[in-house]
């Protein structure tokens, strides 16, 4: 999950309240959000011996800061080719931005099921804060610890193992399984999944359903599936004035004073009340930083800047939001220069037969009916949902991007079983 999108982990109180309200709406729509009672030792022996766990450890031991490339992709290619996949690797971008991407396919007919994942990880931070080295993939007290264990190397290991076992053990005569892997999701995503899809021929993008292995679960594996994500837009806004001495304000044009009424209007702006169906919470505009070109109190600024972060639901688009800012600036009689720092579009797959299928697989393995959610940060599903119904489902995300990132070893096995059940249900439907 993108480094800047950290609201899956430490959730501010107001977002937690919004999330709770969203769950209540889900319950009113008849969806059950059940917390299953799970035995901590029920699957320990099978999980410890599972190839998915060994694969996850191998992936975690390979350090892959964004952009990921090289060894880890060679490892995945070997596993997938052994399972019967035909693999093509695409190195996109140049120099320090060069990023590996992998397209693997088993089968040549319809229907086509795709798994999507990323192999790059955020930095490990201060290694002294970890209970074991960040890339040792140590197992302690039933937990696999390591950078990327949650986000999202265990998911990649689980769906590769699930696909391999499915192809080995099921009568798979009609259909195709595709695996899409990128090394650029935690960064700009410029040379990641979007760029890979642009490189592929149309016949290679004939997906009928896609599951991305992002960490979506909240308290226990299976309690939450993401059917969408809000869009995000990060901007730097700048207003120019004329600097001067603070004792002679009449000879200057204080850029901060000029900017503040506009910023106050932004800070009190209500973009919407959420979507009518209750699936998306209200859009949010936050002022994340303020600076001027002065460092002392006896100088008036000639330039003022603000960092603005917008999280928006399907009621808006990047273009409509930029148009709104331009109109507000015109109303305030100022000229505001706008620099786009980053953006990610909304993705949304309405509840349908595919979300029902995934929910049934989760209930079969985990014993709970997942809530359908759209909260949290962005994912690469935003690049895929226009091709086919696309969902995010993966481990409990509370520890991702933190020191001692970890996943229960039992959950690696359960996740593999969920992904395999999804494949079995999809190709038998």
C-alpha positions as CSV (number, residue, x, y, z in Angstrom):
1,X,0.0,0.0,0.0
2,X,1.3,3.4,-0.8
3,X,3.6,4.9,1.8
4,X,1.6,8.1,2.0
5,X,-1.6,6.2,2.6
6,X,-1.1,5.2,6.2
7,X,-4.7,5.4,7.5
8,X,-5.0,1.7,7.3
9,X,-2.7,1.4,10.3
10,X,-3.0,4.1,12.9
11,X,-6.6,5.4,12.4
12,X,-7.4,8.9,13.7
13,X,-10.4,8.9,16.0
14,X,-12.7,10.7,13.6
15,X,-11.9,8.2,10.9
16,X,-12.4,5.3,13.3
17,X,-15.9,6.7,14.0
18,X,-16.6,7.1,10.3
19,X,-15.5,3.5,9.8
20,X,-17.8,2.3,12.6
21,X,-20.7,4.1,11.0
22,X,-19.9,2.5,7.7
23,X,-19.9,-1.0,9.4
24,X,-23.3,-0.1,10.9
25,X,-24.7,0.7,7.5
26,X,-23.3,-2.6,6.2
27,X,-25.2,-4.4,8.9
28,X,-28.4,-2.5,8.1
29,X,-28.0,-3.7,4.5
30,X,-28.0,-7.3,5.8
31,X,-24.3,-7.9,5.7
32,X,-22.9,-9.7,8.7
33,X,-19.7,-8.3,10.3
34,X,-18.8,-11.3,12.5
35,X,-15.7,-11.6,14.7
36,X,-15.0,-15.3,14.5
37,X,-13.5,-17.2,17.5
38,X,-10.3,-18.7,16.2
39,X,-8.0,-21.1,17.9
40,X,-4.4,-19.8,18.0
41,X,-3.0,-23.3,17.5
42,X,-5.6,-24.8,15.2
43,X,-3.5,-24.4,12.0
44,X,0.0,-23.9,13.5
45,X,1.4,-27.3,12.4
46,X,0.1,-27.0,8.8
47,X,1.1,-23.4,8.6
48,X,4.6,-24.1,9.7
49,X,5.1,-26.7,7.1
50,X,3.3,-24.9,4.3
51,X,5.2,-24.0,1.2
52,X,3.3,-20.6,1.2
53,X,5.0,-19.8,4.5
54,X,8.4,-20.8,3.2
55,X,7.8,-18.7,0.1
56,X,6.8,-15.7,2.2
57,X,10.0,-16.0,4.2
58,X,12.1,-16.2,1.0
59,X,10.4,-13.0,-0.3
60,X,10.8,-11.1,3.0
61,X,14.5,-12.0,3.1
62,X,15.0,-10.3,-0.2
63,X,15.3,-6.6,0.5
64,X,13.3,-4.7,-2.2
65,X,13.0,-1.0,-1.7
66,X,11.0,0.9,-4.3
67,X,11.6,0.4,-7.2
68,X,12.1,-3.4,-6.8
69,X,13.9,-5.4,-9.5
70,X,16.2,-8.3,-10.1
71,X,16.5,-11.2,-7.8
72,X,13.0,-11.3,-6.3
73,X,11.5,-11.3,-9.8
74,X,13.8,-14.2,-10.8
75,X,12.6,-16.1,-7.8
76,X,8.9,-15.5,-8.6
77,X,9.5,-16.4,-12.3
78,X,11.0,-19.7,-11.3
79,X,8.1,-20.6,-9.0
80,X,5.5,-19.7,-11.5
81,X,7.2,-21.4,-14.4
82,X,7.5,-24.6,-12.4
83,X,3.7,-24.3,-11.8
84,X,3.0,-24.1,-15.5
85,X,2.9,-20.3,-16.1
86,X,4.4,-18.6,-19.1
87,X,6.2,-15.5,-17.8
88,X,7.2,-12.2,-19.3
89,X,9.2,-9.6,-17.5
90,X,9.0,-5.9,-18.3
91,X,11.7,-3.5,-17.1
92,X,10.1,-0.1,-17.4
93,X,11.8,3.3,-16.7
94,X,15.5,4.0,-16.8
95,X,18.3,4.6,-14.4
96,X,17.4,4.8,-10.8
97,X,13.7,4.6,-11.8
98,X,14.1,1.3,-13.6
99,X,11.3,-1.0,-12.3
100,X,10.7,-4.7,-13.0
101,X,7.1,-5.9,-13.7
102,X,6.0,-9.5,-14.3
103,X,3.1,-10.9,-16.4
104,X,2.5,-14.6,-15.9
105,X,-0.3,-16.6,-17.4
106,X,-1.5,-20.2,-17.2
107,X,-4.0,-21.1,-19.9
108,X,-5.2,-19.3,-23.1
109,X,-9.0,-19.4,-22.9
110,X,-11.8,-17.6,-21.0
111,X,-12.7,-17.0,-18.3
112,X,-9.6,-15.2,-17.0
113,X,-8.9,-14.7,-13.3
114,X,-6.1,-12.3,-12.3
115,X,-4.1,-11.8,-9.1
116,X,-2.3,-8.5,-8.6
117,X,0.5,-7.7,-6.2
118,X,3.6,-5.7,-5.5
119,X,7.0,-6.7,-4.3
120,X,8.5,-3.4,-3.3
121,X,8.5,-2.3,0.4
122,X,8.8,0.9,2.4
123,X,12.1,1.5,4.2
124,X,12.7,-0.5,7.4
125,X,13.4,2.6,9.5
126,X,15.5,2.3,12.6
127,X,16.6,-1.3,12.8
128,X,17.1,-1.0,16.6
129,X,13.4,-0.7,17.0
130,X,12.8,-4.2,15.6
131,X,12.9,-7.4,17.8
132,X,14.8,-9.2,15.0
133,X,16.5,-7.9,11.8
134,X,13.9,-6.5,9.4
135,X,14.9,-8.9,6.7
136,X,15.5,-12.0,8.7
137,X,11.9,-13.3,8.3
138,X,12.1,-14.6,11.8
139,X,9.2,-16.5,13.4
140,X,8.5,-15.6,17.0
141,X,5.4,-16.6,19.0
142,X,3.5,-17.7,15.9
143,X,4.3,-14.5,14.0
144,X,6.4,-14.0,10.8
145,X,8.2,-10.8,11.4
146,X,9.8,-8.7,8.6
147,X,9.5,-5.7,6.3
148,X,6.9,-6.6,3.7
149,X,5.5,-9.6,5.6
150,X,2.1,-7.8,5.6
151,X,2.4,-5.4,2.8
152,X,2.4,-7.5,0.8
153,X,4.8,-10.4,0.3
154,X,2.7,-12.9,2.3
155,X,-0.2,-12.3,0.0
156,X,2.0,-12.8,-3.1
157,X,3.3,-16.1,-1.6
158,X,-0.2,-17.1,-0.8
159,X,-1.8,-16.5,-4.2
160,X,1.2,-18.1,-6.0
161,X,0.9,-21.1,-3.8
162,X,-2.8,-21.2,-4.2
163,X,-2.6,-21.0,-8.0
164,X,0.1,-23.7,-8.1
165,X,-1.9,-26.1,-6.0
166,X,-5.1,-25.4,-7.9
167,X,-3.4,-26.1,-11.3
168,X,-1.8,-29.3,-9.8
169,X,-4.9,-30.7,-8.2
170,X,-8.0,-29.5,-10.1
171,X,-9.2,-30.5,-13.5
172,X,-8.4,-27.2,-15.1
173,X,-9.3,-27.5,-18.8
174,X,-11.0,-24.2,-19.6
175,X,-9.9,-20.7,-18.5
176,X,-6.7,-18.8,-17.5
177,X,-5.0,-17.6,-14.4
178,X,-2.9,-14.4,-14.6
179,X,-0.5,-13.1,-12.1
180,X,0.5,-9.4,-12.3
181,X,3.5,-8.3,-10.1
182,X,5.1,-4.9,-9.9
183,X,8.1,-3.3,-8.2
184,X,6.6,0.2,-8.0
185,X,3.5,0.5,-5.8
186,X,4.9,2.1,-2.6
187,X,6.5,4.9,-4.7
188,X,5.2,7.0,-7.5
189,X,3.7,4.0,-9.3
190,X,4.8,5.7,-12.5
191,X,6.5,2.5,-13.9
192,X,4.3,0.0,-12.1
193,X,1.0,-1.7,-12.8
194,X,-0.4,1.2,-14.9
195,X,2.7,1.2,-17.2
196,X,2.7,-2.6,-17.4
197,X,-1.0,-2.6,-18.5
198,X,-0.1,0.0,-21.2
199,X,2.7,-2.4,-22.5
200,X,0.5,-5.4,-22.7
201,X,-1.5,-6.3,-25.8
202,X,-5.3,-6.2,-25.5
203,X,-5.5,-10.0,-25.7
204,X,-3.3,-10.2,-22.5
205,X,-5.8,-8.0,-20.6
206,X,-9.0,-10.0,-21.1
207,X,-9.5,-10.3,-17.4
208,X,-12.9,-11.3,-16.0
209,X,-12.1,-10.7,-12.4
210,X,-9.1,-9.5,-10.3
211,X,-8.1,-9.9,-6.7
212,X,-5.3,-7.6,-5.3
213,X,-3.6,-8.9,-2.2
214,X,-3.4,-5.7,-0.2
215,X,-3.8,-6.0,3.6
216,X,-7.5,-5.2,4.1
217,X,-8.4,-7.1,7.2
218,X,-9.0,-5.1,10.3
219,X,-8.9,-7.2,13.5
220,X,-8.9,-10.8,12.1
221,X,-8.3,-12.2,8.7
222,X,-11.4,-12.1,6.6
223,X,-13.4,-9.4,8.4
224,X,-13.0,-6.8,5.6
225,X,-12.8,-6.7,1.8
226,X,-12.2,-3.5,-0.1
227,X,-14.6,-3.0,-3.0
228,X,-13.2,0.5,-3.6
229,X,-10.9,3.2,-2.4
230,X,-11.2,7.0,-2.3
231,X,-9.1,9.0,-4.7
232,X,-6.3,11.2,-3.5
233,X,-4.9,14.5,-4.7
234,X,-1.9,16.2,-3.1
235,X,-1.2,19.8,-4.2
236,X,1.2,22.6,-3.4
237,X,-0.6,26.0,-3.6
238,X,1.3,29.2,-3.9
239,X,0.3,32.9,-3.7
240,X,2.7,35.8,-4.5
241,X,2.7,39.2,-2.9
242,X,5.5,41.8,-2.3
243,X,7.9,41.4,0.6
244,X,8.8,44.3,2.8
245,X,9.6,45.5,6.3
246,X,7.0,44.7,9.0
247,X,7.1,48.3,10.2
248,X,6.0,49.5,6.8
249,X,3.2,47.2,5.7
250,X,1.7,49.8,3.4
251,X,4.8,49.5,1.2
252,X,4.4,45.7,0.9
253,X,1.8,43.2,-0.1
254,X,1.8,40.5,2.6
255,X,1.4,37.2,0.8
256,X,0.4,35.4,4.0
257,X,-2.5,37.9,4.7
258,X,-3.5,37.6,1.1
259,X,-3.6,33.8,1.3
260,X,-5.2,33.3,4.6
261,X,-8.9,34.1,3.8
262,X,-8.7,31.6,0.9
263,X,-7.1,29.0,3.1
264,X,-9.8,29.6,5.8
265,X,-12.5,29.0,3.1
266,X,-10.7,25.7,2.2
267,X,-10.5,24.6,5.8
268,X,-14.2,25.0,6.3
269,X,-15.3,23.6,3.0
270,X,-17.7,20.7,3.0
271,X,-17.2,18.8,-0.3
272,X,-20.1,16.4,0.2
273,X,-21.9,14.2,2.8
274,X,-20.7,10.9,1.4
275,X,-22.4,8.8,-1.3
276,X,-26.1,8.2,-1.0
277,X,-25.6,4.4,-0.8
278,X,-23.4,4.8,2.2
279,X,-20.5,2.9,0.6
280,X,-18.2,6.0,0.5
281,X,-17.6,8.3,3.4
282,X,-17.5,12.1,2.9
283,X,-14.7,13.6,0.9
284,X,-12.0,15.4,2.9
285,X,-9.8,18.4,2.2
286,X,-6.9,19.0,4.7
287,X,-4.3,21.7,4.8
288,X,-1.1,19.7,5.6
289,X,1.5,22.5,5.7
290,X,2.1,26.2,5.6
291,X,5.3,28.1,4.7
292,X,6.4,31.6,3.6
293,X,9.7,32.9,2.3
294,X,10.6,34.7,5.5
295,X,12.3,33.3,8.6
296,X,12.3,36.4,10.8
297,X,9.5,38.5,12.3
298,X,10.5,41.9,10.9
299,X,10.1,40.8,7.3
300,X,6.8,40.4,5.5
301,X,6.5,37.5,3.1
302,X,6.4,37.9,-0.7
303,X,5.5,34.3,-1.1
304,X,3.2,31.9,0.8
305,X,2.7,28.2,0.1
306,X,0.3,25.5,1.4
307,X,0.3,21.8,1.1
308,X,-3.2,20.4,0.6
309,X,-4.4,16.8,0.7
310,X,-7.8,15.8,-0.7
311,X,-9.4,12.4,-0.3
312,X,-12.4,12.2,-2.5
313,X,-15.2,9.8,-3.3
314,X,-16.8,9.1,-6.7
315,X,-18.9,12.3,-6.5
316,X,-15.7,14.1,-7.6
317,X,-12.8,13.8,-10.0
318,X,-9.3,15.4,-10.1
319,X,-10.5,17.8,-12.8
320,X,-13.7,18.9,-10.9
321,X,-11.7,19.5,-7.7
322,X,-9.1,21.6,-9.5
323,X,-11.9,23.6,-11.2
324,X,-13.4,24.2,-7.7
325,X,-10.1,25.6,-6.4
326,X,-9.8,27.9,-9.4
327,X,-13.3,29.2,-8.9
328,X,-12.7,29.8,-5.1
329,X,-9.5,31.7,-5.9
330,X,-11.3,33.8,-8.4
331,X,-14.0,34.5,-5.8
332,X,-11.4,35.7,-3.3
333,X,-9.7,37.9,-6.0
334,X,-6.3,36.1,-5.9
335,X,-4.2,34.2,-8.2
336,X,-3.2,30.8,-6.9
337,X,-0.5,28.7,-8.6
338,X,-1.2,25.0,-8.3
339,X,1.4,22.2,-8.5
340,X,0.1,18.6,-8.4
341,X,2.4,16.5,-6.2
342,X,0.6,13.2,-6.5
343,X,-2.8,11.8,-7.3
344,X,-4.7,8.5,-7.4
345,X,-8.1,8.1,-8.9
346,X,-11.1,6.5,-7.2
347,X,-11.7,2.8,-7.7
348,X,-15.1,1.2,-7.1
349,X,-16.5,-2.2,-7.9
350,X,-20.2,-2.2,-6.8
351,X,-21.3,-5.3,-4.8
352,X,-21.9,-8.1,-7.3
353,X,-21.5,-11.8,-7.9
354,X,-17.8,-11.6,-7.6
355,X,-17.9,-9.9,-4.2
356,X,-20.4,-12.6,-3.1
357,X,-18.0,-15.3,-4.4
358,X,-15.1,-13.9,-2.5
359,X,-17.2,-13.4,0.6
360,X,-18.3,-17.1,0.4
361,X,-14.7,-18.3,0.1
362,X,-13.7,-16.2,3.2
363,X,-16.6,-17.5,5.2
364,X,-15.7,-21.0,4.3
365,X,-12.1,-20.7,5.5
366,X,-12.2,-18.0,8.1
367,X,-15.7,-18.4,9.6
368,X,-16.8,-14.8,9.1
369,X,-18.8,-12.8,6.5
370,X,-16.6,-9.8,5.5
371,X,-17.7,-6.2,5.6
372,X,-17.5,-4.5,2.2
373,X,-15.4,-1.3,2.7
374,X,-14.0,1.6,0.8
375,X,-11.9,3.3,3.5
376,X,-8.1,3.5,3.7
377,X,-5.4,4.4,1.3
378,X,-5.0,3.7,-2.4
379,X,-4.0,0.4,-4.2
380,X,-3.1,-0.7,-7.6
381,X,-6.7,-1.9,-8.1
382,X,-7.4,1.6,-9.3
383,X,-5.6,0.7,-12.5
384,X,-7.5,-2.6,-13.0
385,X,-11.1,-2.0,-12.1
386,X,-11.9,-0.5,-15.5
387,X,-11.0,-3.9,-17.1
388,X,-13.1,-6.1,-14.8
389,X,-14.6,-6.4,-11.3
390,X,-11.7,-5.9,-8.9
391,X,-11.4,-6.3,-5.2
392,X,-8.7,-6.0,-2.5
393,X,-8.3,-8.8,0.1
394,X,-5.4,-9.7,2.3
395,X,-4.0,-9.9,5.8
396,X,-4.6,-7.8,8.9
397,X,-2.9,-4.5,8.2
398,X,-2.4,-3.0,11.6
399,X,1.4,-3.5,11.6
400,X,2.2,-2.6,8.0
401,X,4.9,0.1,7.6
402,X,5.8,-0.1,11.3
403,X,8.8,-1.7,13.0
404,X,8.2,-5.4,13.7
405,X,5.7,-5.7,10.8
406,X,4.2,-9.1,11.2
407,X,1.6,-11.6,10.1
408,X,0.4,-14.7,12.0
409,X,1.8,-17.8,10.4
410,X,-1.7,-19.4,10.7
411,X,-3.0,-16.5,8.6
412,X,-0.5,-17.2,5.8
413,X,-2.1,-20.7,5.5
414,X,-5.6,-19.4,5.8
415,X,-5.0,-16.8,3.2
416,X,-3.7,-19.4,0.8
417,X,-6.8,-21.5,1.4
418,X,-9.1,-18.5,0.8
419,X,-7.3,-17.7,-2.5
420,X,-7.6,-21.3,-3.6
421,X,-11.3,-21.4,-2.7
422,X,-11.8,-18.3,-4.7
423,X,-10.2,-20.0,-7.8
424,X,-12.2,-23.1,-7.3
425,X,-15.5,-21.2,-7.0
426,X,-14.7,-18.9,-9.9
427,X,-13.9,-21.6,-12.4
428,X,-16.8,-23.8,-11.4
429,X,-19.4,-21.0,-11.5
